[in-house]
Structures are given as C-alpha cells and as structure tokens.
Amino acid sequence: MKKLCVLVLGLILVFSMAATASADANASWNAGKGTAVVDGQKDDVYAGAQEMKMSAVSDVLDGGTADDTAASAWAVYDNEAIYIFVEVSDSALDDTNANVWEKDSIELRIDNKDQLVQAYAVSETVDGTAASESKVLKTDKGYNVEFKIPYATAEGSSMKFSLQVNCASDGARNHTLHTSEDLKDAWQNNDVFENLVFSADAATTAAATTDAATGTDVPKTGVVSMDVLLGMGSLASMVGLTLCKGKKIKK
C-alpha cells in the first residue's frame, strides 16, 4: 500500500508539471474580416470582431483608488491592413501632466515594445509611425480611438500586440487598463504580449466564450486556464493524500 501511495502521488506530480508546461499565459483575440473607415466612429464592420474588454486594473496611484473609466476594443483586417477601434468611457479627461504616459490616452504596441503608437484624448492627437491612419474623437461618454496599421495579414495567422489605457485625473495617472494584468509590463517586456488572430469566420469571431460567473466575455485561448489546472492538481493531491492516510501502512 505504501508503494501504491507513492506511485499515486508521483503520477499527480507528473500530471501537474505537464499541465503547467502546456498552459499558455498569452491570451488570443479574434479579429473579424472587413475594412473600416478611420473616422473615430464604430463602423458596422466591427460587429464581426470579438470584443476585447479592458477590465484589468493596474498601476493604481499610491494611496488612491481606480476611477470608473471603462474601455473595450475591436479589430478587423483586410488584405493590406489591420483596423483597431478603442472605445473609452471617461467622464473627466485630463492631460495636465507633462509626462505623456500620465495623460488620458491609448498606447498600442505592434509586434514588440518599440513599435508604439500613442493617442491622446484631450488634444485628439497621435504620436508614432506604426499606424498609417488614425483618429481620436471625443464623445459625450469619453473618447474613441481608431487606427489603421499596414500589415501583411493572412487568414489564420496572428500578430503580437498590446493595448493600454492611461487613466489620468488631478494632474497624474490614476491607473491603467488592460485585457490582462500581465500587460502592465508590455512597455518593457515583449513576452507578455497577446495574440491577435486573423479569423477565417466572422460569424463565429464575435461569439467569445462567456464566463458563467460574471457574464462577461473572455478571450479564446485554445488552452485550459491555469487556475483550472492548478485547481485540478490540488483536488487530485487532496484525494491522493486522503486515500493514503485512510489506509494502515504495514511495515
């Protein structure tokens, strides 16, 4: 029985290690097919894209709390370019800080941390060369940003990217928003970038997996969540230990 317990626990350990190795920490998001007009307005073509909800809050100002700024993004592509539309809800726009990253703005990085485009809400201007066309448009809810990025797309292929919303108030950046908290380090770490997949079927692109607990969309990653894997490993370990303890081991 002692040998059996050791074998069971060993198998659980191997399973946990294999599961960890196969998990993918970088989310994938589906872009729909289509060509958008870059005017800061959300065209109907974005209905064929998966919504990227930027609900991960990072970089909260010391001693402060995040405000109610909210953001989502969508992407579509054609044979020559990618179009990314970002919609931000922010009741009080602020650009009084001299540092560009401490203004209400969007940061988009393509392929790597050095390919950066920044779009500023208050001045409705854009810095960076990755986008051939761009538009910032203030709205009654906040502001919209739209980019056109020349890119050699191919159906079924993907591109590394990251998005960040800088949320400013009272002359300083209050916090940032991302699709994943990992992206708070995208400014210095290419490894945390996510994947934009050029989907073959626009009809299924927008149908993101829904989190039953929160009712919100989650990215399609094609792998089991790390939390699920760790939970399964923990449960299996508890079962194994219980079985071993429940048996009298003969020496």
C-alpha positions as protocol buffer text, in pm:
chain_id: "A"
residue {
  index: 1
  type: MET
  ca { x: 0 y: 0 z: 0 }
}
residue {
  index: 2
  type: LYS
  ca { x: 288 y: 236 z: 79 }
}
residue {
  index: 3
  type: LYS
  ca { x: 431 y: 181 z: -269 }
}
residue {
  index: 4
  type: LEU
  ca { x: 87 y: 244 z: -420 }
}
residue {
  index: 5
  type: CYS
  ca { x: 54 y: 577 z: -236 }
}
residue {
  index: 6
  type: VAL
  ca { x: 399 y: 684 z: -353 }
}
residue {
  index: 7
  type: LEU
  ca { x: 304 y: 590 z: -711 }
}
residue {
  index: 8
  type: VAL
  ca { x: -25 y: 784 z: -694 }
}
residue {
  index: 9
  type: LEU
  ca { x: 143 y: 1096 z: -559 }
}
residue {
  index: 10
  type: GLY
  ca { x: 418 y: 1066 z: -819 }
}
residue {
  index: 11
  type: LEU
  ca { x: 167 y: 1049 z: -1102 }
}
residue {
  index: 12
  type: ILE
  ca { x: -14 y: 1355 z: -962 }
}
residue {
  index: 13
  type: LEU
  ca { x: 316 y: 1546 z: -959 }
}
residue {
  index: 14
  type: VAL
  ca { x: 395 y: 1448 z: -1319 }
}
residue {
  index: 15
  type: PHE
  ca { x: 46 y: 1548 z: -1430 }
}
residue {
  index: 16
  type: SER
  ca { x: 75 y: 1886 z: -1261 }
}
residue {
  index: 17
  type: MET
  ca { x: 413 y: 1955 z: -1423 }
}
residue {
  index: 18
  type: ALA
  ca { x: 287 y: 1853 z: -1767 }
}
residue {
  index: 19
  type: ALA
  ca { x: -23 y: 2066 z: -1728 }
}
residue {
  index: 20
  type: THR
  ca { x: 182 y: 2367 z: -1628 }
}
residue {
  index: 21
  type: ALA
  ca { x: 411 y: 2326 z: -1927 }
}
residue {
  index: 22
  type: SER
  ca { x: 119 y: 2313 z: -2172 }
}
residue {
  index: 23
  type: ALA
  ca { x: -64 y: 2620 z: -2039 }
}
residue {
  index: 24
  type: ASP
  ca { x: -46 y: 2944 z: -2243 }
}
residue {
  index: 25
  type: ALA
  ca { x: -37 y: 3266 z: -2043 }
}
residue {
  index: 26
  type: ASN
  ca { x: -79 y: 3491 z: -2350 }
}
residue {
  index: 27
  type: ALA
  ca { x: -443 y: 3536 z: -2447 }
}
residue {
  index: 28
  type: SER
  ca { x: -561 y: 3525 z: -2809 }
}
residue {
  index: 29
  type: TRP
  ca { x: -830 y: 3752 z: -2953 }
}
residue {
  index: 30
  type: ASN
  ca { x: -1007 y: 3712 z: -3287 }
}
residue {
  index: 31
  type: ALA
  ca { x: -1012 y: 3986 z: -3548 }
}
residue {
  index: 32
  type: GLY
  ca { x: -1300 y: 3983 z: -3795 }
}
residue {
  index: 33
  type: LYS
  ca { x: -1277 y: 4032 z: -4170 }
}
residue {
  index: 34
  type: GLY
  ca { x: -1354 y: 4375 z: -4304 }
}
residue {
  index: 35
  type: THR
  ca { x: -1234 y: 4722 z: -4399 }
}
residue {
  index: 36
  type: ALA
  ca { x: -1315 y: 5014 z: -4170 }
}
residue {
  index: 37
  type: VAL
  ca { x: -1336 y: 5387 z: -4237 }
}
residue {
  index: 38
  type: VAL
  ca { x: -1090 y: 5552 z: -3997 }
}
residue {
  index: 39
  type: ASP
  ca { x: -1306 y: 5832 z: -3858 }
}
residue {
  index: 40
  type: GLY
  ca { x: -1336 y: 5756 z: -3487 }
}
residue {
  index: 41
  type: GLN
  ca { x: -1684 y: 5612 z: -3535 }
}
residue {
  index: 42
  type: LYS
  ca { x: -1754 y: 5245 z: -3471 }
}
residue {
  index: 43
  type: ASP
  ca { x: -1849 y: 5103 z: -3812 }
}
residue {
  index: 44
  type: ASP
  ca { x: -2084 y: 4808 z: -3851 }
}
residue {
  index: 45
  type: VAL
  ca { x: -1786 y: 4604 z: -3973 }
}
residue {
  index: 46
  type: TYR
  ca { x: -1664 y: 4574 z: -3614 }
}
residue {
  index: 47
  type: ALA
  ca { x: -1971 y: 4366 z: -3532 }
}
residue {
  index: 48
  type: GLY
  ca { x: -1774 y: 4075 z: -3683 }
}
residue {
  index: 49
  type: ALA
  ca { x: -1494 y: 4111 z: -3429 }
}
residue {
  index: 50
  type: GLN
  ca { x: -1451 y: 3979 z: -3077 }
}
residue {
  index: 51
  type: GLU
  ca { x: -1487 y: 4241 z: -2805 }
}
residue {
  index: 52
  type: MET
  ca { x: -1170 y: 4287 z: -2602 }
}
residue {
  index: 53
  type: LYS
  ca { x: -1284 y: 4415 z: -2263 }
}
residue {
  index: 54
  type: MET
  ca { x: -1008 y: 4605 z: -2089 }
}
residue {
  index: 55
  type: SER
  ca { x: -1117 y: 4539 z: -1733 }
}
residue {
  index: 56
  type: ALA
  ca { x: -781 y: 4453 z: -1572 }
}
residue {
  index: 57
  type: VAL
  ca { x: -676 y: 4744 z: -1348 }
}
residue {
  index: 58
  type: SER
  ca { x: -304 y: 4806 z: -1289 }
}
residue {
  index: 59
  type: ASP
  ca { x: -63 y: 5076 z: -1171 }
}
residue {
  index: 60
  type: VAL
  ca { x: -308 y: 5231 z: -925 }
}
residue {
  index: 61
  type: LEU
  ca { x: -164 y: 5553 z: -782 }
}
residue {
  index: 62
  type: ASP
  ca { x: -21 y: 5506 z: -433 }
}
residue {
  index: 63
  type: GLY
  ca { x: -287 y: 5573 z: -173 }
}
residue {
  index: 64
  type: GLY
  ca { x: -557 y: 5612 z: -435 }
}
residue {
  index: 65
  type: THR
  ca { x: -832 y: 5408 z: -594 }
}
residue {
  index: 66
  type: ALA
  ca { x: -916 y: 5346 z: -958 }
}
residue {
  index: 67
  type: ASP
  ca { x: -1194 y: 5560 z: -1101 }
}
residue {
  index: 68
  type: ASP
  ca { x: -1483 y: 5429 z: -1314 }
}
residue {
  index: 69
  type: THR
  ca { x: -1308 y: 5456 z: -1652 }
}
residue {
  index: 70
  type: ALA
  ca { x: -1401 y: 5162 z: -1878 }
}
residue {
  index: 71
  type: ALA
  ca { x: -1276 y: 5053 z: -2220 }
}
residue {
  index: 72
  type: SER
  ca { x: -1324 y: 4792 z: -2491 }
}
residue {
  index: 73
  type: ALA
  ca { x: -1152 y: 4731 z: -2824 }
}
residue {
  index: 74
  type: TRP
  ca { x: -1230 y: 4554 z: -3151 }
}
residue {
  index: 75
  type: ALA
  ca { x: -1015 y: 4466 z: -3453 }
}
residue {
  index: 76
  type: VAL
  ca { x: -1084 y: 4379 z: -3817 }
}
residue {
  index: 77
  type: TYR
  ca { x: -849 y: 4314 z: -4108 }
}
residue {
  index: 78
  type: ASP
  ca { x: -832 y: 4304 z: -4486 }
}
residue {
  index: 79
  type: ASN
  ca { x: -557 y: 4204 z: -4729 }
}
residue {
  index: 80
  type: GLU
  ca { x: -346 y: 4510 z: -4657 }
}
residue {
  index: 81
  type: ALA
  ca { x: -411 y: 4635 z: -4304 }
}
residue {
  index: 82
  type: ILE
  ca { x: -548 y: 4589 z: -3954 }
}
residue {
  index: 83
  type: TYR
  ca { x: -804 y: 4828 z: -3809 }
}
residue {
  index: 84
  type: ILE
  ca { x: -832 y: 4866 z: -3432 }
}
residue {
  index: 85
  type: PHE
  ca { x: -1111 y: 5060 z: -3263 }
}
residue {
  index: 86
  type: VAL
  ca { x: -1095 y: 5151 z: -2893 }
}
residue {
  index: 87
  type: GLU
  ca { x: -1394 y: 5294 z: -2705 }
}
residue {
  index: 88
  type: VAL
  ca { x: -1326 y: 5462 z: -2370 }
}
residue {
  index: 89
  type: SER
  ca { x: -1583 y: 5575 z: -2114 }
}
residue {
  index: 90
  type: ASP
  ca { x: -1427 y: 5853 z: -1903 }
}
residue {
  index: 91
  type: SER
  ca { x: -1630 y: 6137 z: -1753 }
}
residue {
  index: 92
  type: ALA
  ca { x: -1335 y: 6371 z: -1685 }
}
residue {
  index: 93
  type: LEU
  ca { x: -1049 y: 6390 z: -1939 }
}
residue {
  index: 94
  type: ASP
  ca { x: -715 y: 6518 z: -1813 }
}
residue {
  index: 95
  type: ASP
  ca { x: -385 y: 6599 z: -1986 }
}
residue {
  index: 96
  type: THR
  ca { x: -229 y: 6847 z: -1745 }
}
residue {
  index: 97
  type: ASN
  ca { x: 74 y: 6633 z: -1660 }
}
residue {
  index: 98
  type: ALA
  ca { x: 388 y: 6694 z: -1869 }
}
residue {
  index: 99
  type: ASN
  ca { x: 459 y: 6319 z: -1894 }
}
residue {
  index: 100
  type: VAL
  ca { x: 286 y: 6169 z: -2197 }
}
residue {
  index: 101
  type: TRP
  ca { x: 203 y: 5846 z: -2013 }
}
residue {
  index: 102
  type: GLU
  ca { x: 20 y: 6041 z: -1743 }
}
residue {
  index: 103
  type: LYS
  ca { x: -241 y: 6186 z: -1976 }
}
residue {
  index: 104
  type: ASP
  ca { x: -574 y: 6025 z: -2073 }
}
residue {
  index: 105
  type: SER
  ca { x: -453 y: 5824 z: -2369 }
}
residue {
  index: 106
  type: ILE
  ca { x: -425 y: 5492 z: -2551 }
}
residue {
  index: 107
  type: GLU
  ca { x: -100 y: 5303 z: -2606 }
}
residue {
  index: 108
  type: LEU
  ca { x: -89 y: 5042 z: -2884 }
}
residue {
  index: 109
  type: ARG
  ca { x: 217 y: 4828 z: -2943 }
}
residue {
  index: 110
  type: ILE
  ca { x: 254 y: 4612 z: -3253 }
}
residue {
  index: 111
  type: ASP
  ca { x: 487 y: 4308 z: -3259 }
}
residue {
  index: 112
  type: ASN
  ca { x: 716 y: 4442 z: -2985 }
}
residue {
  index: 113
  type: LYS
  ca { x: 752 y: 4709 z: -2718 }
}
residue {
  index: 114
  type: ASP
  ca { x: 932 y: 4951 z: -2951 }
}
residue {
  index: 115
  type: GLN
  ca { x: 651 y: 4972 z: -3208 }
}
residue {
  index: 116
  type: LEU
  ca { x: 441 y: 5218 z: -3010 }
}
residue {
  index: 117
  type: VAL
  ca { x: 153 y: 5444 z: -3111 }
}
residue {
  index: 118
  type: GLN
  ca { x: 3 y: 5684 z: -2855 }
}
residue {
  index: 119
  type: ALA
  ca { x: -332 y: 5860 z: -2895 }
}
residue {
  index: 120
  type: TYR
  ca { x: -420 y: 6149 z: -2663 }
}
residue {
  index: 121
  type: ALA
  ca { x: -782 y: 6214 z: -2567 }
}
residue {
  index: 122
  type: VAL
  ca { x: -784 y: 6587 z: -2488 }
}
residue {
  index: 123
  type: SER
  ca { x: -573 y: 6715 z: -2777 }
}
residue {
  index: 124
  type: GLU
  ca { x: -709 y: 6447 z: -3015 }
}
residue {
  index: 125
  type: THR
  ca { x: -358 y: 6388 z: -3148 }
}
residue {
  index: 126
  type: VAL
  ca { x: -148 y: 6077 z: -3217 }
}
residue {
  index: 127
  type: ASP
  ca { x: 226 y: 6004 z: -3189 }
}
residue {
  index: 128
  type: GLY
  ca { x: 402 y: 5714 z: -3360 }
}
residue {
  index: 129
  type: THR
  ca { x: 461 y: 5574 z: -3706 }
}
residue {
  index: 130
  type: ALA
  ca { x: 314 y: 5223 z: -3687 }
}
residue {
  index: 131
  type: ALA
  ca { x: -30 y: 5349 z: -3796 }
}
residue {
  index: 132
  type: SER
  ca { x: -78 y: 5494 z: -4144 }
}
residue {
  index: 133
  type: GLU
  ca { x: -412 y: 5647 z: -4043 }
}
residue {
  index: 134
  type: SER
  ca { x: -555 y: 5733 z: -3703 }
}
residue {
  index: 135
  type: LYS
  ca { x: -836 y: 5929 z: -3546 }
}
residue {
  index: 136
  type: VAL
  ca { x: -911 y: 6041 z: -3191 }
}
residue {
  index: 137
  type: LEU
  ca { x: -1267 y: 6159 z: -3132 }
}
residue {
  index: 138
  type: LYS
  ca { x: -1404 y: 6297 z: -2804 }
}
residue {
  index: 139
  type: THR
  ca { x: -1756 y: 6177 z: -2725 }
}
residue {
  index: 140
  type: ASP
  ca { x: -2023 y: 6256 z: -2466 }
}
residue {
  index: 141
  type: LYS
  ca { x: -1904 y: 5948 z: -2273 }
}
residue {
  index: 142
  type: GLY
  ca { x: -1527 y: 5988 z: -2314 }
}
residue {
  index: 143
  type: TYR
  ca { x: -1335 y: 5929 z: -2634 }
}
residue {
  index: 144
  type: ASN
  ca { x: -1280 y: 5688 z: -2924 }
}
residue {
  index: 145
  type: VAL
  ca { x: -954 y: 5599 z: -3096 }
}
residue {
  index: 146
  type: GLU
  ca { x: -921 y: 5424 z: -3431 }
}
residue {
  index: 147
  type: PHE
  ca { x: -602 y: 5301 z: -3600 }
}
residue {
  index: 148
  type: LYS
  ca { x: -517 y: 5162 z: -3942 }
}
residue {
  index: 149
  type: ILE
  ca { x: -194 y: 4960 z: -3934 }
}
residue {
  index: 150
  type: PRO
  ca { x: -41 y: 4840 z: -4263 }
}
residue {
  index: 151
  type: TYR
  ca { x: 27 y: 4470 z: -4208 }
}
residue {
  index: 152
  type: ALA
  ca { x: 72 y: 4162 z: -4426 }
}
residue {
  index: 153
  type: THR
  ca { x: -220 y: 3959 z: -4292 }
}
residue {
  index: 154
  type: ALA
  ca { x: -305 y: 3600 z: -4378 }
}
residue {
  index: 155
  type: GLU
  ca { x: -620 y: 3418 z: -4275 }
}
residue {
  index: 156
  type: GLY
  ca { x: -549 y: 3204 z: -3972 }
}
residue {
  index: 157
  type: SER
  ca { x: -220 y: 3375 z: -3885 }
}
residue {
  index: 158
  type: SER
  ca { x: -167 y: 3603 z: -3587 }
}
residue {
  index: 159
  type: MET
  ca { x: 14 y: 3914 z: -3468 }
}
residue {
  index: 160
  type: LYS
  ca { x: 162 y: 4006 z: -3130 }
}
residue {
  index: 161
  type: PHE
  ca { x: 16 y: 4321 z: -2976 }
}
residue {
  index: 162
  type: SER
  ca { x: -72 y: 4502 z: -2655 }
}
residue {
  index: 163
  type: LEU
  ca { x: -321 y: 4774 z: -2564 }
}
residue {
  index: 164
  type: GLN
  ca { x: -318 y: 5005 z: -2264 }
}
residue {
  index: 165
  type: VAL
  ca { x: -549 y: 5282 z: -2147 }
}
residue {
  index: 166
  type: ASN
  ca { x: -383 y: 5551 z: -1934 }
}
residue {
  index: 167
  type: CYS
  ca { x: -641 y: 5694 z: -1693 }
}
residue {
  index: 168
  type: ALA
  ca { x: -549 y: 6039 z: -1562 }
}
residue {
  index: 169
  type: SER
  ca { x: -709 y: 6262 z: -1303 }
}
residue {
  index: 170
  type: ASP
  ca { x: -599 y: 6565 z: -1098 }
}
residue {
  index: 171
  type: GLY
  ca { x: -280 y: 6602 z: -1298 }
}
residue {
  index: 172
  type: ALA
  ca { x: -149 y: 6245 z: -1265 }
}
residue {
  index: 173
  type: ARG
  ca { x: -210 y: 5897 z: -1399 }
}
residue {
  index: 174
  type: ASN
  ca { x: -455 y: 5733 z: -1165 }
}
residue {
  index: 175
  type: HIS
  ca { x: -428 y: 5379 z: -1308 }
}
residue {
  index: 176
  type: THR
  ca { x: -410 y: 5181 z: -1631 }
}
residue {
  index: 177
  type: LEU
  ca { x: -650 y: 4940 z: -1801 }
}
residue {
  index: 178
  type: HIS
  ca { x: -563 y: 4624 z: -1998 }
}
residue {
  index: 179
  type: THR
  ca { x: -723 y: 4299 z: -2107 }
}
residue {
  index: 180
  type: SER
  ca { x: -480 y: 4123 z: -1872 }
}
residue {
  index: 181
  type: GLU
  ca { x: -283 y: 4248 z: -1573 }
}
residue {
  index: 182
  type: ASP
  ca { x: 29 y: 4095 z: -1734 }
}
residue {
  index: 183
  type: LEU
  ca { x: 23 y: 4372 z: -1994 }
}
residue {
  index: 184
  type: LYS
  ca { x: 121 y: 4636 z: -1739 }
}
residue {
  index: 185
  type: ASP
  ca { x: 479 y: 4527 z: -1823 }
}
residue {
  index: 186
  type: ALA
  ca { x: 439 y: 4542 z: -2201 }
}
residue {
  index: 187
  type: TRP
  ca { x: 636 y: 4867 z: -2215 }
}
residue {
  index: 188
  type: GLN
  ca { x: 946 y: 4670 z: -2121 }
}
residue {
  index: 189
  type: ASN
  ca { x: 867 y: 4303 z: -2184 }
}
residue {
  index: 190
  type: ASN
  ca { x: 768 y: 4151 z: -2520 }
}
residue {
  index: 191
  type: ASP
  ca { x: 692 y: 3815 z: -2357 }
}
residue {
  index: 192
  type: VAL
  ca { x: 362 y: 3937 z: -2209 }
}
residue {
  index: 193
  type: PHE
  ca { x: 216 y: 4041 z: -2547 }
}
residue {
  index: 194
  type: GLU
  ca { x: -114 y: 3888 z: -2653 }
}
residue {
  index: 195
  type: ASN
  ca { x: -214 y: 3747 z: -2992 }
}
residue {
  index: 196
  type: LEU
  ca { x: -450 y: 3897 z: -3248 }
}
residue {
  index: 197
  type: VAL
  ca { x: -572 y: 3611 z: -3467 }
}
residue {
  index: 198
  type: PHE
  ca { x: -696 y: 3684 z: -3820 }
}
residue {
  index: 199
  type: SER
  ca { x: -1011 y: 3477 z: -3806 }
}
residue {
  index: 200
  type: ALA
  ca { x: -1149 y: 3287 z: -4104 }
}
residue {
  index: 201
  type: ASP
  ca { x: -1513 y: 3305 z: -3999 }
}
residue {
  index: 202
  type: ALA
  ca { x: -1652 y: 3644 z: -3900 }
}
residue {
  index: 203
  type: ALA
  ca { x: -1978 y: 3485 z: -3783 }
}
residue {
  index: 204
  type: THR
  ca { x: -1802 y: 3296 z: -3505 }
}
residue {
  index: 205
  type: THR
  ca { x: -1536 y: 3557 z: -3431 }
}
residue {
  index: 206
  type: ALA
  ca { x: -1765 y: 3777 z: -3223 }
}
residue {
  index: 207
  type: ALA
  ca { x: -1904 y: 3482 z: -3025 }
}
residue {
  index: 208
  type: ALA
  ca { x: -1649 y: 3490 z: -2743 }
}
residue {
  index: 209
  type: THR
  ca { x: -1659 y: 3238 z: -2463 }
}
residue {
  index: 210
  type: THR
  ca { x: -1870 y: 3367 z: -2174 }
}
residue {
  index: 211
  type: ASP
  ca { x: -1766 y: 3348 z: -1812 }
}
residue {
  index: 212
  type: ALA
  ca { x: -2068 y: 3192 z: -1641 }
}
residue {
  index: 213
  type: ALA
  ca { x: -1989 y: 3357 z: -1310 }
}
residue {
  index: 214
  type: THR
  ca { x: -1964 y: 3715 z: -1434 }
}
residue {
  index: 215
  type: GLY
  ca { x: -2147 y: 3707 z: -1766 }
}
residue {
  index: 216
  type: THR
  ca { x: -1850 y: 3877 z: -1935 }
}
residue {
  index: 217
  type: ASP
  ca { x: -1662 y: 3774 z: -2245 }
}
residue {
  index: 218
  type: VAL
  ca { x: -1324 y: 3608 z: -2205 }
}
residue {
  index: 219
  type: PRO
  ca { x: -1053 y: 3554 z: -2467 }
}
residue {
  index: 220
  type: LYS
  ca { x: -1041 y: 3236 z: -2673 }
}
residue {
  index: 221
  type: THR
  ca { x: -704 y: 3091 z: -2584 }
}
residue {
  index: 222
  type: GLY
  ca { x: -741 y: 2732 z: -2701 }
}
residue {
  index: 223
  type: VAL
  ca { x: -595 y: 2605 z: -2372 }
}
residue {
  index: 224
  type: VAL
  ca { x: -725 y: 2528 z: -2026 }
}
residue {
  index: 225
  type: SER
  ca { x: -694 y: 2811 z: -1776 }
}
residue {
  index: 226
  type: MET
  ca { x: -401 y: 2789 z: -1533 }
}
residue {
  index: 227
  type: ASP
  ca { x: -642 y: 2837 z: -1244 }
}
residue {
  index: 228
  type: VAL
  ca { x: -838 y: 2533 z: -1361 }
}
residue {
  index: 229
  type: LEU
  ca { x: -523 y: 2326 z: -1395 }
}
residue {
  index: 230
  type: LEU
  ca { x: -396 y: 2421 z: -1053 }
}
residue {
  index: 231
  type: GLY
  ca { x: -738 y: 2354 z: -903 }
}
residue {
  index: 232
  type: MET
  ca { x: -748 y: 2007 z: -1061 }
}
residue {
  index: 233
  type: GLY
  ca { x: -396 y: 1935 z: -935 }
}
residue {
  index: 234
  type: SER
  ca { x: -482 y: 2046 z: -584 }
}
residue {
  index: 235
  type: LEU
  ca { x: -800 y: 1839 z: -577 }
}
residue {
  index: 236
  type: ALA
  ca { x: -620 y: 1532 z: -705 }
}
residue {
  index: 237
  type: SER
  ca { x: -346 y: 1577 z: -444 }
}
residue {
  index: 238
  type: MET
  ca { x: -603 y: 1602 z: -164 }
}
residue {
  index: 239
  type: VAL
  ca { x: -775 y: 1287 z: -284 }
}
residue {
  index: 240
  type: GLY
  ca { x: -445 y: 1101 z: -306 }
}
residue {
  index: 241
  type: LEU
  ca { x: -336 y: 1205 z: 41 }
}
residue {
  index: 242
  type: THR
  ca { x: -675 y: 1117 z: 189 }
}
residue {
  index: 243
  type: LEU
  ca { x: -662 y: 769 z: 38 }
}
residue {
  index: 244
  type: CYS
  ca { x: -310 y: 713 z: 167 }
}
residue {
  index: 245
  type: LYS
  ca { x: -388 y: 835 z: 519 }
}
residue {
  index: 246
  type: GLY
  ca { x: -703 y: 628 z: 527 }
}
residue {
  index: 247
  type: LYS
  ca { x: -511 y: 306 z: 485 }
}
residue {
  index: 248
  type: LYS
  ca { x: -297 y: 142 z: 751 }
}
residue {
  index: 249
  type: ILE
  ca { x: 52 y: 105 z: 613 }
}
residue {
  index: 250
  type: LYS
  ca { x: 224 y: -222 z: 704 }
}
residue {
  index: 251
  type: LYS
  ca { x: 595 y: -205 z: 770 }
}
